[in-house]
Amino acid sequence: MGQYDLTIGTLLVGIFLNTFLYGLVTYQFAAYHRTKFNDNRIPVDFRYMVLFLFLLDSFHSISVIYLAWYFVVTNYGNPAVLAVSLWPYEFTPAGTALASFVTQIYLGFRIWRLTGSMFLYGVVISLAIPSFVLGLACSIGATIIKVMAELPDITSLAIAWLSMQVIADTFITITLIIIFVRWRGGFRKTDLILNQLIRGAVQTGLFAVIFSLGDLVTFVVCPNTNLYGMFAIPVGRIYTNTLLDTLLTRESIKAEMVTTNGSSGRNPMSWLHSNTDSSRTTDSTPPQTIQLVTIRDSDIPEPPPDEQAQSKLVALVV
């Protein structure tokens, strides 16, 4: 293992991964900007929230690229600079705390829209606010310390912050999964949409939890290296990716619902008559002959989607 593998090497891996995720976030932001949502008609204008996160991610991503340049170009061959904590590194906990706080508050708002439960929303807020405050405290503590070798002094703060972050993410993910599972009613098309939402909740929540746990474990186990930076630097982009993916998913849900119900506004019970012979006479005279017809499974019209579940899904696309 090289001399700088666990310092410059792991730091560069985190910066490379962060830059890749920032590219995804930029694409999602452009897609959100192109898609016409009614996000300015609800109590909170989501467009400003998305813009704030994009500017935050841009600032943080540019700052860590400067950090890489400072270490490997400006101070090439000067290992003494590794002993001092620079401001982009100190800003990372604050930037991550801001991104996670905004994302968690939005997902809590979404849970409230889906369930109408202010209690669940209150639980999310009660977890998100302490996590945000602890993240700011970690950032302030790192700024005061300055010396990398003394960063373990804020280990207790880091453990409390990242633990609260993991608890909040886990609670939100499990709550969303339970909501979507309870909505499933055995109707294929509606359940297909719900299964997609369940997979999305698991995937986005799982990535945030994995990176937060990776940051926590590596900071506690390897405090004298930059191994934790490999997880700490890109985790903020994961939160932004989660929020934008959730917002953009509404368009595909809306398309699925239109495909399921039909875009012509037909009667929900019209499926009963979809295969009825339109040339049938109204004469009550009984038929003279009886014909045996073999009906295949594909000829049986599918029942309509679960209208109750679909009405609840409307809360996801507004």
GURO-427048 format. One record per residue: y, x, z of N, C-alpha, C in turn. Coordinates in steps of 0.1 Angstrom, whole numbers, padded with zeros to 4 digits, always signed. Each point is the difference from the previous one (the first is absolute). Example, Ala and Ser with C-alpha at 12.3 -4.5 7.8 and 13.67 -1.06 7.14 Angstrom:
# residues 2
-0057+0132+0078+0012-0009+0000+0012+0009+0000
+0011-0004-0007+0011+0009+0000+0011-0008+0008
END
This chain:
# residues 318
-0012+0008+0000+0012-0008+0000+0012+0009+0000
+0010-0003-0008+0012+0007-0002+0009-0001+0012
+0010+0009+0001+0009+0001+0012+0008-0013+0001
+0004-0006-0011+0009-0012+0000-0007-0013-0004
-0013+0000+0000-0007-0012-0004+0003-0012+0009
+0001+0002+0013+0002-0011+0009+0015-0002+0004
+0008+0007-0007+0015-0002+0002+0006-0004-0013
+0002+0009-0009+0006-0004-0013-0009-0008-0008
-0013+0003+0000-0010-0006-0009-0001-0015+0003
-0002-0004+0013-0002-0014+0004+0013-0007-0002
+0011+0006+0002+0013-0006-0002+0002-0004-0014
-0003+0010-0009+0001-0003-0015-0009-0011-0004
-0012-0001+0006-0009-0011-0004+0006-0014+0004
+0006+0000+0012+0007-0013+0004+0012-0003-0009
+0007+0010-0004+0012-0002-0009-0005-0004-0014
-0010+0006-0005-0006-0005-0013-0004-0014+0000
-0008-0004+0011-0005-0013+0001+0012-0010+0002
+0010+0004+0007+0012-0009+0002+0007-0002-0013
+0001+0011-0009+0007-0002-0013-0008-0009-0009
-0014+0001+0001-0008-0009-0008+0002-0015+0004
+0000-0002+0013+0002-0013+0005+0014-0006-0003
+0010+0009+0000+0013-0004-0003+0001-0004-0014
-0007+0006-0009-0001-0004-0014-0005-0014-0001
-0011-0003+0008-0005-0014+0000+0010-0010+0005
+0007+0004+0011+0010-0009+0006+0012-0002-0010
+0003+0010-0008+0011-0002-0010-0004-0010-0011
-0013+0001-0004-0005-0009-0010+0000-0014+0006
-0004-0002+0012-0001-0013+0007+0014-0006+0001
+0010+0009+0004+0014-0005+0001+0005-0005-0014
-0003+0008-0010+0004-0005-0014-0007-0013-0003
-0013-0001+0003-0007-0013-0003+0006-0011+0008
+0004+0002+0012+0006-0010+0009+0013-0004-0006
+0008+0010-0005+0013-0003-0005-0001-0008-0013
-0010+0002-0008-0002-0007-0013-0005-0014+0002
-0008-0002+0011-0006-0014+0003+0010-0008+0007
+0002-0013-0005+0010-0009+0006-0007-0008+0011
+0004+0005+0012-0005-0008+0012+0013-0007+0006
-0003-0010+0008+0010-0008+0007+0003+0006+0014
+0000+0013+0001+0001+0006+0013+0014-0001+0007
+0009-0005-0008+0014-0002+0006+0002-0014+0005
-0010-0008-0001+0001-0014+0005-0006-0003+0013
-0006+0011+0006-0007-0002+0013+0010+0006+0011
-0004-0003+0012+0009+0005+0011+0004+0014-0001
-0009+0009-0004+0003+0014-0001-0001+0004-0015
+0010+0007-0005+0000+0004-0014-0009+0013-0001
-0012-0002-0006-0009+0011+0000+0004+0011-0010
+0009-0003-0009+0005+0010-0010+0007+0011+0007
+0008-0003+0011+0007+0011+0007-0010+0008+0008
-0011-0006+0005-0010+0007+0007-0007+0010-0009
-0004-0005-0012-0006+0009-0009+0009+0012-0004
+0012-0003-0003+0010+0010-0004+0001+0010+0012
+0001-0004+0012+0001+0009+0011-0012+0009+0001
-0012-0005-0001-0012+0008+0000+0000+0010-0011
+0004-0004-0012+0000+0009-0012+0010+0011+0003
+0011-0003+0005+0010+0011+0003-0005+0009+0011
-0006-0006+0010-0006+0009+0011-0011+0009-0006
-0009-0005-0008-0010+0008-0006+0005+0011-0009
+0010-0004-0007+0007+0010-0009+0006+0012+0008
+0007-0004+0010+0006+0010+0009-0010+0009+0006
-0011-0006+0006-0010+0008+0007-0008+0009-0010
-0003-0006-0012-0008+0008-0010+0008+0012-0005
+0013-0002-0002+0009+0011-0005+0001+0010+0011
+0001-0004+0013+0002+0009+0011-0013+0009+0002
-0012-0006-0002-0012+0009+0002-0002+0009-0012
+0004-0004-0012+0000+0009-0011+0009+0012+0003
+0012-0003+0005+0009+0011+0004-0007+0009+0011
-0007-0006+0009-0008+0007+0010-0009+0010-0006
-0008-0005-0010-0009+0009-0007+0007+0011-0007
+0011-0003-0007+0008+0011-0007+0005+0010+0010
+0004-0004+0012+0006+0009+0010-0011+0009+0005
-0012-0005+0002-0011+0009+0005-0006+0010-0010
-0003-0006-0012-0007+0008-0010+0008+0007-0011
+0013-0003-0001+0009+0007-0009+0011+0007+0007
+0009-0007+0007+0011+0006+0006-0004+0011+0010
-0010-0003+0008-0005+0009+0011-0014+0006-0003
-0002+0002-0013-0013+0006-0004-0002+0014+0006
-0011+0002+0007-0002+0013+0007+0007+0001+0013
+0005-0011+0005+0007+0000+0013-0007-0010+0010
-0011+0004+0006-0008-0009+0008+0007-0005+0013
+0011+0007+0003+0007-0004+0012+0006-0014+0000
+0003-0005-0012+0006-0013-0002-0010-0011+0005
-0013+0003+0000-0010-0010+0004+0001-0003+0015
+0007+0008+0007+0001-0002+0015+0010-0010+0003
+0009-0004-0009+0011-0009+0002-0003-0013-0007
+0003-0011+0007-0001-0014-0006+0013-0003-0007
-0002-0004-0013+0012-0003-0008+0002-0015+0000
+0012-0005-0004+0004-0014+0002-0009-0009-0008
-0005+0003-0012-0009-0010-0007-0013-0003+0008
-0005+0011+0007-0012-0002+0008+0004-0009+0012
+0012+0002+0006+0004-0007+0012+0003-0015-0004
+0004-0002-0012+0003-0014-0004-0012-0008-0003
-0011+0007-0003-0013-0007-0004-0004-0011+0010
-0001+0002+0013-0004-0011+0009+0010-0012-0001
+0013+0003-0001+0010-0011-0001-0002-0008-0013
-0001+0008-0011-0002-0007-0013-0013-0008+0000
-0011+0005+0005-0012-0008+0001+0001-0012+0009
+0007+0002+0011+0002-0011+0010+0008-0011-0007
+0010+0003-0008+0008-0010-0006-0008-0008-0011
-0008+0008-0008-0008-0007-0010-0011-0009+0006
-0006+0005+0011-0011-0008+0006+0006-0012+0007
+0012+0001+0006+0006-0011+0007+0004-0011-0010
+0006+0003-0011+0004-0010-0010-0012-0006-0006
-0011+0007-0003-0012-0005-0005-0007-0009+0009
-0001+0004+0013-0007-0008+0010+0008-0013+0003
+0013+0000+0000+0008-0012+0002-0002-0009-0011
+0000+0005-0012-0003-0009-0012-0013-0006+0001
-0011+0008+0003-0013-0006+0000-0001-0010+0012
+0007+0002+0011+0000-0010+0010+0007-0013-0004
+0011+0002-0008+0006-0012-0006-0009-0007-0009
-0008+0007-0007-0010-0006-0009-0011-0008+0007
-0004+0006+0012-0010-0007+0008+0006-0013+0005
+0013+0001+0004+0006-0013+0005+0001-0010-0011
+0004+0004-0013+0000-0009-0011-0013-0007-0003
-0011+0008+0002-0013-0005-0003-0006-0009+0011
+0004+0003+0013-0006-0007+0011+0009-0009+0007
+0013+0003-0001+0010-0008+0008+0000+0004+0015
-0007+0011+0003-0002+0004+0014+0011+0011+0004
+0010-0004+0008+0010+0009+0005-0006+0010+0010
-0012-0004+0006-0006+0008+0010-0005+0013-0007
-0007-0002-0012-0005+0012-0007+0011+0008-0005
+0011-0006-0005+0011+0008-0004+0006+0008+0011
+0001-0007+0012+0005+0007+0012-0009+0012+0004
-0013-0001-0002-0009+0011+0004+0003+0012-0010
+0002-0003-0013+0003+0010-0009+0013+0007+0003
+0010-0008+0003+0013+0006+0004-0001+0009+0013
-0007-0005+0009-0002+0007+0013-0007+0013-0002
-0008+0001-0010-0007+0013-0003+0008+0009-0009
+0008-0006-0009+0008+0008-0010+0012+0007+0006
+0007-0007+0009+0012+0005+0006-0003+0013+0009
-0010-0001+0009-0003+0013+0008-0004+0011-0009
-0008-0003-0011-0005+0010-0009+0012+0007-0007
+0010-0008-0004+0012+0005-0007+0008+0008+0010
+0002-0004+0012+0008+0008+0010-0007+0013+0003
-0013+0000+0002-0008+0012+0003+0001+0010-0012
+0000-0005-0012+0001+0008-0012+0014+0007+0000
+0010-0007+0003+0014+0006+0001+0000+0010+0011
-0006-0003+0011+0000+0010+0011-0007+0013-0004
-0011-0001-0007-0007+0012-0005+0009+0008-0009
+0007-0007-0009+0009+0007-0009+0011+0007+0008
+0006-0007+0009+0011+0006+0008-0006+0012+0009
-0012-0002+0005-0006+0011+0008-0002+0013-0009
-0005-0002-0012-0002+0011-0009+0013+0007-0004
+0010-0008-0001+0014+0006-0003+0005+0008+0011
-0002-0004+0012+0005+0007+0012-0008+0013+0002
-0014-0001-0002-0008+0012+0002+0002+0011-0010
+0000-0004-0012+0003+0010-0012-0012+0010-0002
-0006+0005+0011-0010+0011-0002-0013-0007-0002
-0007+0004-0011-0013-0006-0003-0010+0002+0011
+0000+0011+0006-0010+0003+0011+0001-0009+0012
+0012-0006+0001+0002-0009+0012-0001-0015-0003
-0004-0003-0012-0002-0014-0004-0011-0007+0008
-0010+0007+0005-0010-0007+0008+0006-0006+0013
+0013+0003+0003+0007-0006+0012+0002-0015-0002
+0000-0004-0013+0002-0015-0002-0013-0007-0004
-0011+0007+0004-0014-0006-0003-0001-0014+0005
+0004-0002+0013-0002-0013+0006+0008-0011-0007
+0012+0004-0005+0008-0010-0008-0007-0003-0013
-0005+0011-0007-0007-0002-0013-0012-0009+0002
-0008+0003+0011-0012-0008+0002+0004-0015+0002
+0010-0002+0008+0005-0014+0003+0004-0007-0013
+0008+0007-0008+0006-0005-0013-0011-0004-0010
-0009+0010-0003-0010-0002-0010-0011-0010+0005
-0002+0000+0013-0010-0010+0005+0006-0015-0002
+0013-0001+0004+0006-0013-0002+0000-0004-0015
+0002+0010-0009+0000-0003-0014-0013-0005-0005
-0011+0007+0005-0013-0004-0004-0004-0014+0005
+0004-0003+0013-0003-0013+0006+0007-0011-0008
+0013+0003-0004+0007-0011-0007-0006-0002-0014
-0003+0011-0007-0006-0001-0013-0014-0007+0000
-0008+0003+0010-0013-0006+0002+0001-0015+0003
+0010-0003+0009+0002-0015+0003+0004-0008-0012
+0009+0006-0008+0005-0007-0012-0011-0002-0010
-0008+0010-0002-0010+0000-0010-0011-0010+0004
-0004+0000+0012-0011-0009+0005+0005-0014+0000
+0013-0002+0004+0005-0014+0000+0000-0006-0015
+0005+0008-0009+0000-0005-0014-0014-0003-0005
-0009+0009+0003-0014-0002-0004-0006-0013+0005
+0003-0003+0013-0005-0012+0007+0006-0012-0007
+0013+0000-0003+0007-0011-0006-0006-0003-0014
-0002+0010-0008-0006-0002-0013-0014-0005+0000
-0008+0006+0010-0014-0004+0001-0001-0015+0004
+0008-0004+0009+0000-0014+0004+0004-0010-0011
+0008+0005-0009+0004-0009-0011-0010-0002-0011
-0011+0008+0000-0010-0001-0010-0008-0013+0002
-0001-0008-0011-0007-0013+0001-0011-0002-0009
-0005+0011-0007-0011-0002-0008+0003-0003-0015
+0013-0001-0003+0004-0002-0014+0003+0014-0007
-0007+0002-0011-0002+0013-0005+0014+0006-0004
+0008-0007-0007+0013+0006-0004+0009+0003+0011
+0001-0009+0010+0009+0002+0011-0006+0011+0009
-0013+0001+0002-0006+0010+0008+0002+0014-0007
+0000+0000-0014+0003+0013-0007+0013+0005+0003
+0010-0008+0001+0014+0004+0003+0000+0005+0015
-0006-0007+0009-0001+0004+0014-0007+0013+0002
-0011+0002-0007-0007+0013+0001+0008+0011-0005
+0008-0002-0010+0009+0011-0005+0011+0003+0011
+0005-0010+0007+0009+0002+0010-0006+0007+0012
-0013-0003+0003-0007+0007+0011-0002+0014-0003
-0004+0003-0013-0002+0014-0004+0013+0008+0001
+0011-0007-0004+0013+0007+0000+0005+0003+0014
-0003-0010+0010+0004+0002+0014-0008+0012+0006
-0013+0001-0004-0008+0010+0006+0004+0014-0006
+0002+0001-0013+0003+0012-0006+0014+0006+0005
+0010-0009-0001+0013+0005+0004+0001+0004+0015
-0006-0009+0009+0000+0003+0014-0009+0012+0003
-0011+0002-0007-0009+0011+0003+0007+0013-0003
+0007+0002-0011+0007+0012-0003+0010+0004+0010
+0008-0010+0005+0010+0003+0010-0006+0005+0013
-0011-0007+0004-0007+0004+0012-0006+0013-0001
-0007+0004-0011-0006+0013-0002+0010+0011+0001
+0011-0002-0007+0010+0011+0000+0007+0001+0014
+0002-0011+0007+0006+0001+0013-0010+0007+0010
-0013-0004-0001-0010+0007+0008-0001+0014-0003
+0000+0004-0013+0000+0014-0004+0011+0008+0005
+0012-0006+0000+0012+0006+0006-0002+0002+0015
-0005-0010+0007-0001+0001+0014-0011+0010+0004
-0011+0000-0006-0011+0009+0003+0004+0015-0002
+0005+0002-0012+0004+0014-0004+0011+0006+0009
+0010-0009+0004+0011+0004+0008-0005+0004+0014
-0010-0007+0005-0005+0002+0013-0010+0012+0000
-0009+0001-0010-0010+0010-0001+0006+0014-0005
+0008-0001-0010+0006+0012-0006+0015+0000+0000
+0006+0001+0012+0015-0001+0001+0007+0012-0005
-0007+0012-0001+0007+0012-0004-0002+0002-0015
-0004-0010-0008+0000+0001-0014+0008-0011-0006
+0001+0000-0014+0006-0011-0007-0010-0010-0005
-0012+0000+0005-0010-0009-0005+0004-0015+0001
+0007-0003+0011+0004-0014+0002+0010-0004-0010
+0008+0010-0006+0010-0004-0010-0007-0005-0013
-0013+0003-0002-0007-0005-0012-0001-0015+0001
+0000-0006+0012-0001-0014+0002+0013-0006+0003
+0009+0007+0008+0012-0005+0005+0010-0003-0012
+0001+0010-0009+0010-0001-0011-0002-0012-0009
-0012-0003-0005-0002-0011-0010-0002-0014+0006
-0002-0001+0014-0003-0013+0005+0011-0010-0002
+0013+0004+0000+0010-0009-0002+0000-0007-0014
-0005+0008-0010-0001-0006-0014-0012-0010+0000
-0010+0002+0009-0011-0010+0000+0005-0013+0005
+0009+0000+0010+0006-0012+0005+0008-0007-0011
+0008+0007-0007+0008-0006-0011-0009-0005-0011
-0011+0007-0003-0009-0004-0010-0007-0013+0005
-0003-0001+0013-0006-0013+0005+0009-0012-0002
+0013+0002+0004+0010-0011-0001+0002-0004-0015
+0002+0010-0009+0003-0004-0014-0013-0006-0006
-0012+0005+0003-0012-0006-0005-0001-0014+0004
+0003-0003+0013-0001-0014+0005+0010-0009-0007
+0012+0005-0003+0010-0008-0007-0004-0002-0015
-0005+0010-0006-0004-0001-0014-0012-0009-0002
-0009+0000+0010-0012-0008-0001+0003-0015-0002
+0012-0004+0004+0003-0014-0001+0000-0005-0014
+0004+0009-0009+0000-0004-0014-0014-0003-0006
-0009+0009+0004-0014-0002-0005-0006-0012+0007
+0004-0003+0013-0005-0012+0006+0005-0012-0007
+0013+0000-0003+0006-0011-0007-0007-0003-0014
-0003+0011-0007-0007-0001-0013-0014-0006+0002
-0007+0005+0011-0013-0006+0002+0000-0014+0004
+0010-0005+0007+0001-0014+0004+0004-0008-0012
+0008+0005-0009+0003-0008-0012-0012-0001-0009
-0008+0011-0001-0013-0001-0008-0009-0009+0006
-0001+0000+0014-0009-0009+0007+0003-0015-0002
+0013-0003+0002+0004-0014+0000+0004-0005-0014
+0003+0009-0009+0004-0004-0013+0015-0001+0000
+0007+0004-0011+0014+0001+0000+0007-0013-0005
-0008-0010-0003+0006-0012-0005+0002-0011+0010
-0003+0004+0013+0003-0010+0011-0010-0012-0001
-0013+0003-0003-0009-0011-0001-0004-0005+0014
-0006-0012+0000-0004-0006+0012-0011+0008+0006
+0000+0003+0013-0010+0008+0007-0014-0005-0002
-0002-0013-0002-0013-0006-0002-0004-0001-0015
+0008+0006-0008-0003-0002-0015-0013+0007-0003
-0005+0009+0008-0013+0007-0003-0011-0010-0001
+0001-0011+0007-0011-0010+0000-0002-0005-0014
+0010-0001-0008+0000-0006-0013+0000+0010-0011
-0001+0013+0003+0002+0010-0010-0011+0000-0010
-0012-0004+0003-0011+0000-0009-0003-0014-0004
+0008-0010+0002-0003-0014-0003+0003-0002-0015
-0009-0007-0006+0001-0003-0015+0012-0010-0002
+0011+0005-0006+0012-0008-0002-0002-0012-0010
-0011+0001-0007-0003-0011-0010-0008-0011+0006
-0003+0000+0013-0008-0009+0007+0006-0014-0001
-0007-0010-0003+0005-0014-0002+0001-0007+0014
+0008-0010+0000+0002-0007+0013-0009-0013+0000
-0008-0001-0010-0009-0012+0000-0010+0001+0011
-0002-0010+0008-0009+0000+0011-0015-0003-0004
-0002-0001-0013-0014-0003-0005-0008+0012+0002
-0011-0002+0007-0009+0011+0003-0005+0007-0012
-0003+0013+0000-0005+0006-0012-0014-0005-0004
-0003+0001-0012-0013-0005-0005-0010+0011+0001
+0004+0012+0001-0010+0011+0001+0004+0009+0011
-0009+0007+0006+0002+0010+0010-0004+0013-0005
+0010+0010+0001-0003+0013-0004+0000+0010+0012
-0010+0008+0000-0001+0011+0010+0008+0012-0004
+0009+0004+0007+0009+0012-0003-0002+0011+0010
-0003+0012-0004-0001+0011+0009+0013+0006+0002
+0004+0000+0013+0014+0005+0003-0002+0014+0006
+0007+0010-0006+0000+0013+0005+0010+0002+0011
-0002+0011+0008+0009+0002+0011+0014+0003-0005
+0001+0006-0012+0013+0003-0005+0008-0012-0005
-0008-0012-0002+0007-0012-0005+0006-0008+0012
-0004+0004+0012+0005-0008+0012+0014+0005+0003
+0010-0009+0000+0014+0005+0003+0001+0005+0014
+0008+0011+0001+0002+0006+0013+0010-0009+0008
-0003-0002+0013+0009-0008+0008+0014+0007+0001
+0010-0007+0004+0013+0005+0001+0001+0010+0011
+0010+0009-0001+0002+0010+0011+0003-0007+0013
-0002+0007+0011+0003-0006+0013+0015-0001+0001
+0005-0013-0001+0014-0002+0000+0007+0004+0013
-0007-0001+0011+0006+0004+0013+0003+0015+0000
-0010+0008-0004+0001+0014+0000+0011+0004-0010
+0000-0007-0012+0010+0004-0010+0014-0003+0005
+0002-0011+0007+0013-0003+0005+0004+0011+0010
-0009+0005+0008+0004+0011+0009+0003+0013-0008
-0007+0002-0011+0003+0012-0008+0014+0000-0006
+0006-0012-0001+0014-0001-0005+0009+0008+0009
-0003+0002+0013+0009+0007+0009+0000+0015-0004
-0010+0005-0008-0001+0014-0003+0008+0003-0013
+0003-0010-0008+0007+0003-0012+0015-0004+0000
+0004-0006+0011+0014-0004+0001+0009+0012+0004
END
